[in-house]
């Protein structure tokens, strides 16, 4: 299996992992889960719990964009192994992103977000170029 897809599998676990951590922090902050109004309770979270919730939302967004770029690469018929470096860099950035979010290190969080986004964008642009120009 190309590393591009292995990375897709790995990063697909991040939002769920962050949801579990966020659930623990929500329970710790409020002492219970509000199953009738969970989104309202989440909106009231502060501190680390709020940052984990935000990191989880961003993980979903990054996963969607990366998955679409992986599908584009696959259907383009291009050599998927050429994206191993971009996939590795994307994976490292997505590991670092929630860590920087939890540590409240916004400049670093933004930097690794941009690195990951650029990796995804590169995969998509290169795939389209390979379709258009026979890469």
HUNORKA-V653398 format. One record per pair of residues at least 12 apart in sequence whose C-alpha atoms are under 10 Angstrom apart, sorted by sequence separation. I is the first residue (numbers start at 1). J is the second residue. D is the distance in Angstrom with one decimal. If there is no record, write none. Layout:
# HUNORKA-V653398
[[I/J/D] [I/J/D]]
This chain:
# HUNORKA-V653398
[[26/38/9.8] [30/42/9.9] [96/108/8.8] [97/109/5.3] [100/112/8.8] [70/83/9.6] [96/109/7.6] [97/110/8.0] [30/44/9.5] [97/111/8.7] [98/112/9.8] [26/41/8.1] [29/44/9.8] [30/45/8.5] [94/109/9.7] [96/111/10.0] [97/112/6.0] [98/113/9.7] [26/42/7.1] [29/45/7.5] [93/109/9.0] [96/112/6.9] [97/113/6.4] [29/46/8.4] [70/87/9.7] [95/112/9.2] [96/113/8.8] [97/114/10.0] [26/44/9.4] [29/47/9.6] [93/111/8.8] [94/112/7.4] [23/42/9.1] [26/45/6.9] [29/48/9.9] [93/112/5.0] [94/113/7.4] [97/116/9.1] [22/42/9.0] [25/45/8.8] [26/46/9.2] [29/49/7.9] [92/112/8.5] [93/113/6.6] [25/46/9.8] [28/49/9.1] [66/87/9.3] [93/114/8.6] [94/115/9.2] [25/47/9.8] [26/48/9.7] [27/49/9.6] [90/112/8.8] [93/115/6.6] [94/116/6.7] [22/45/9.7] [25/48/7.7] [26/49/6.3] [89/112/9.5] [90/113/9.0] [92/115/9.4] [93/116/5.5] [94/117/9.7] [25/49/5.3] [26/50/8.7] [66/90/8.8] [90/114/9.8] [92/116/8.2] [93/117/9.1] [24/49/8.6] [25/50/8.8] [90/115/7.1] [91/116/7.6] [22/48/8.8] [23/49/8.4] [26/52/9.9] [89/115/7.7] [90/116/4.5] [93/119/9.4] [22/49/5.8] [25/52/8.5] [26/53/9.3] [89/116/7.0] [90/117/7.7] [21/49/8.4] [22/50/8.0] [25/53/9.5] [62/90/9.7] [88/116/9.7] [90/118/8.4] [91/119/9.5] [22/51/8.8] [23/52/9.5] [86/115/9.6] [87/116/8.9] [89/118/9.7] [90/119/5.8] [22/52/5.7] [23/53/8.9] [86/116/8.6] [89/119/7.0] [90/120/7.2] [21/52/7.4] [22/53/5.8] [63/94/9.3] [88/119/9.1] [89/120/9.7] [20/52/9.9] [21/53/8.8] [22/54/9.5] [62/94/8.3] [86/118/8.8] [87/119/7.1] [19/52/8.0] [22/55/9.5] [86/119/5.2] [87/120/8.0] [18/52/6.5] [19/53/7.2] [22/56/8.2] [85/119/8.9] [86/120/7.5] [18/53/7.4] [21/56/9.5] [59/94/7.7] [86/121/9.7] [18/54/9.5] [19/55/9.4] [20/56/9.8] [58/94/9.7] [59/95/9.9] [83/119/9.0] [86/122/7.7] [87/123/8.5] [18/55/7.4] [19/56/6.4] [83/120/9.7] [86/123/7.3] [15/53/9.5] [18/56/5.3] [19/57/9.1] [59/97/8.6] [17/56/8.4] [18/57/9.0] [58/97/9.1] [59/98/8.2] [83/122/8.9] [84/123/9.9] [15/55/8.2] [16/56/7.8] [58/98/8.8] [83/123/6.7] [14/55/9.5] [15/56/5.0] [18/59/8.5] [82/123/9.3] [14/56/7.6] [15/57/7.3] [55/97/7.6] [56/98/7.8] [15/58/8.3] [16/59/9.2] [55/98/5.4] [80/123/9.4] [83/126/9.2] [15/59/5.4] [16/60/9.1] [54/98/8.9] [55/99/8.8] [82/126/9.7] [83/127/9.7] [14/59/6.6] [15/60/5.8] [53/98/9.8] [55/100/9.3] [56/101/9.9] [13/59/9.4] [14/60/8.2] [15/61/9.4] [52/98/7.1] [55/101/6.3] [12/59/8.5] [13/60/9.9] [15/62/9.7] [51/98/8.5] [52/99/9.1] [54/101/8.1] [55/102/7.9] [80/127/9.2] [11/59/8.1] [12/60/8.2] [15/63/8.5] [51/99/9.9] [53/101/9.7] [54/102/9.4] [76/124/9.6] [78/126/8.9] [79/127/9.1] [11/60/9.3] [14/63/8.8] [51/100/9.7] [52/101/7.1] [53/102/9.6] [78/127/6.6] [12/62/9.7] [13/63/9.5] [51/101/6.0] [52/102/6.1] [66/116/8.8] [69/119/9.7] [70/120/8.3] [73/123/6.8] [76/126/9.6] [77/127/8.2] [78/128/9.3] [11/62/8.9] [12/63/6.4] [50/101/9.8] [51/102/5.7] [52/103/9.8] [62/113/8.6] [66/117/8.1] [69/120/6.2] [72/123/8.4] [73/124/6.5] [76/127/5.9] [78/129/9.7] [79/130/9.4] [11/63/6.7] [12/64/9.2] [50/102/9.0] [51/103/8.7] [65/117/8.2] [68/120/8.9] [69/121/7.3] [72/124/6.4] [73/125/9.1] [75/127/8.7] [76/128/7.0] [78/130/6.4] [48/101/8.7] [49/102/8.4] [51/104/7.6] [66/119/8.7] [67/120/8.8] [69/122/8.8] [70/123/7.4] [71/124/9.1] [72/125/9.4] [73/126/8.1] [74/127/8.3] [75/128/9.8] [76/129/9.2] [77/130/8.2] [78/131/7.7] [9/63/9.8] [12/66/9.9] [48/102/6.0] [55/109/9.8] [59/113/9.9] [62/116/8.0] [66/120/5.4] [69/123/6.1] [70/124/7.6] [72/126/9.8] [73/127/5.0] [76/130/7.1] [77/131/7.7] [8/63/7.7] [11/66/9.2] [12/67/9.0] [47/102/8.9] [48/103/8.0] [58/113/9.1] [62/117/7.4] [65/120/7.1] [66/121/8.3] [68/123/9.9] [69/124/4.9] [72/127/6.6] [73/128/7.9] [76/131/5.7] [8/64/9.9] [11/67/9.6] [48/104/8.3] [65/121/8.6] [68/124/8.3] [69/125/8.7] [71/127/9.8] [72/128/7.7] [75/131/9.2] [76/132/9.4] [78/134/8.6] [79/135/9.0] [47/104/9.1] [63/120/9.8] [66/123/8.7] [69/126/9.9] [70/127/9.1] [73/130/9.1] [77/134/9.6] [78/135/7.1] [8/66/7.5] [9/67/9.5] [62/120/8.8] [66/124/8.9] [69/127/8.3] [73/131/9.4] [76/134/9.6] [77/135/9.5] [7/66/9.6] [8/67/6.6] [65/124/9.7] [69/128/9.9] [72/131/10.0] [76/135/9.7] [7/67/9.9] [4/66/9.7] [5/67/8.9] [8/70/7.9] [4/67/9.7] [7/70/9.9] [4/69/9.9] [5/70/7.3] [4/70/7.0] [5/71/9.4] [4/73/9.3] [5/74/9.6] [4/74/9.7] [5/80/9.0] [4/80/6.9] [2/79/9.3] [3/80/8.1] [4/81/7.4] [7/84/9.1] [2/80/6.3] [3/81/7.0] [4/82/9.1] [6/84/9.9] [1/80/9.5] [2/81/5.9] [3/82/9.6] [4/83/6.4] [5/84/9.6] [8/87/8.5] [11/90/9.3] [1/81/9.4] [2/82/9.4] [3/83/7.9] [4/84/6.0] [7/87/6.4] [11/91/7.0] [14/94/8.4] [18/98/8.3] [2/83/8.7] [3/84/5.6] [4/85/9.0] [6/87/9.0] [7/88/7.4] [10/91/8.1] [14/95/8.4] [2/84/7.7] [3/85/9.0] [4/86/8.3] [5/87/8.7] [6/88/10.0] [8/90/9.8] [3/86/9.8] [4/87/5.4] [7/90/8.3] [8/91/8.6] [11/94/7.4] [15/98/10.0] [3/87/7.0] [4/88/8.2] [7/91/6.4] [11/95/8.4] [14/98/9.1] [2/87/9.9] [3/88/8.0] [6/91/10.0] [7/92/9.9] [4/90/9.7] [4/91/9.7] [4/123/9.5]]
